[in-house]
Amino acid sequence: MVDKKPTFDEMNRADGSPRDTYARYSQWLENQDTARLNAKSAEAEALFRLTGITFNVYGMEEADERLIPFDLVPRIISANEWRTLAKGIEQRVRALNAFLYDIYHNQEIIRAGRLPAEMIANNEAFLPQMIGVAPPGNVYTHIVGTDLVRTGPDEFFVLEDNARTPSGVSYMLENRETMLHMFPELFSQIKVQPVSQYPRALRRSLRACAPPACTGMPTVAVLTPGIHNSAYYEHAFLADQMDAELVEGHDLRVVDGRVAMRTTNGYEPIDVLYRRVDDDFLDPLNFNPDSMLGVPGIMDIYRAGGITIANAPGTGISDDKAIYSYMPDIVEFYTGEKALLKNVPTWRCSEPEALKYVLDNLPELVVKEVHGSGGYGMLVGPAASKKEIEDFRAKLIAKPAGYIAQPTLALSTVPILTEAGLAPRHVDLRPYVLVSPDGIDITPGGLTRVALNEGSLIVNSSQGGGTKDTWVLEE
Amino acid sequence: MLGKTAGGLFWMFRYLERTENTARMLDAGLRIALTRSAAAESEWKSIITATGLRKEYEERHGSFTGPKIIDFLLRDKQNPGSTMAAVVNARNNARLVRTALTRELWEAVNESYMVLKDVLAHPITDRELPGVLQTIRQHAAIVRGTLAGTMLRNDIYDFARIGTFFERADNTARTLDVKYYILLPSVRHVGSPADNVQWEAILRSVSSVRAYQSVHHGDTDPRSIAEFLILDRRSPRSLAFCYDKIVSNLGYLSKANAAASASMEQANTLNAMFQERDIDAIFTQGLHEFTQCFLRESFRLGQQIEQDYRFTE
């Protein structure tokens, strides 16, 4: 079931004329000299290096700090398109939080027969330690990065919900800063909705989720695995922008029923911990006993209302790829409305009929590990060799429940700048969504990831992906 | 402030100061090697001794020749005092305390790392050396200026300053210590050209030739050189000057931190070594004994600061 429609290019129509959304930008671009733009591209790279927006490749020396390539052709979304998307995202994120509350309490969705019990019972992303725990404001996913793809003028699909610790928001912010620095004239000609308020919105949102034990102004801290983590830059960046402390596990301990950080004046309690370590490493007493990254006993303090952990432990059950296939039902069950945003059709290989279909059609499908991420462990049928397909077939037969399959979508393209001029490349979009008892706040735009290799559909930075600034136009 | 951040700042600025100090020492050694080849080996030896890594150096390199020394001091990653190692360590600490720094300061440190990594990617020849040393000094100056121009005067600044002056005093004391015999009255041959060069080398290695001359109007004698480097509060590289600063920055910190009285007391005791006594009293005690005593006490102070301000658990 390969999508036979021609690829949708977001900038240009089939006849080569620019779409309305891009009209003014294209006009500007026409008057630019490719050599000058390529020089600007090098300038952008130097800026990124100086700022230190690098990521470490695991197992490499510091000489191998890499930059995620930045493409200076923006991805533009109209105010109208954005309004529709934002509504759909908000609905979906509300449903996610209602679902999480339900799953860790009465499990009414299972009682109602809308979700098979084994989807939860046999799911390693389900955290028994969270049963009966209601986080402040019943907010589970304080920060969500909803991955969207587009295949046509009005056709957007949610690819993943990313409700654990989505990363990349610092690129959204730095990409805009870089564009403002390099092309100030563009922003006076074209009115683009700002994104720079994100760190303040994040702080406000986190503070609004302070735990019962908090008295006075909530103290927020960002928990990082440390300077060798591939996303350390982002952790430091967000802590800095929020004026929060950037802590590691060894800065923290439990003192008098609170999680406290070691300051020059002794231990001081933390109210809200924006953690950028996975559940498994959060608490060696409650989860992985070998973890050096977390805080022994933090889960007990959390359950007693002594600290807010953002995102809440156990949110992985909601963005699991097998659960994903039930999202249209989940949205309907909790909101009473049809899902505004479409899901990509998904075959659950745990079901014999679906498995048979998938095995018969491997060369045309994308097959993903249920618990995989980062674009690893997946098969892109149309791009795979015969041998890769046969190797994957063997893995799939050995453990069908570990996989889901989806049709290969004809992802939309946006041009990138190459030495030879503009060339279309496939993109996706990750808007960042903040959830607090005060409401849901979505920063207009998000991070556009682009597959830099011609024809490639994999946008992950670890596999040849780059990023673009994403513009949502003013009304 | 997190204890870890305080520690990161202290070490970041120690390493930044060390970057420059190594370049200064190399500059002084180079001067001797170029002008008096007979004295070159002993000069190089004393520089290596001042880094505290003579044993490691001899095990790995054996002889004290210019190219080996230059490489050891500028590029050797196993030498924590080498310029490259110090720059890498300074930057790693800067990353650790990134949220305590202004963007400008972080970028200045990061840029100095990027530039020096390029410049020091291959062995440095004699011909390139002056240019390389100048680049190192320039970047140190940019970082220092950015600190002064962009950072709030708060506890962050205090730890940065304490790290800087702690390292600088340590460096001046080590330089004096390896050369103390040259400054002793017993081996004084006033005006002999050999000693003039040696004395000047001491001043040069702490970048104080011009400063000394303007204070002493061109007369070079060991007693006043020692006095200048130990007691003269006008010289930004003297022990007395550095401790003036340490005591005042530590004073701000300890006011806000009742538990940190031990390091304050120790710093005051150290500072008293430069008060109420003149250079003759130090010579009577013995210059070598004096610097050894200072280095011992300064090491203890470093440990006490680390403990008082909870750098680690």
Interface residues (C-beta under 8 A of the other chain):
Chain A: R49 L50 T51 G52 E62 A63 I227 Y232 A236 F237 A239 D240 A244 E245 L246 V247 E248 H250 D251 R253 M261 R262 T263 T264 N265 G266
Chain B: M1 L2 G3 K4 T5 A6 V88 N92 R95 L96 R98 T99 R103 W106 E107 N110 E111 M114 K117 D155 L253 A256 N257 A259 A260 Y309 R310 E313
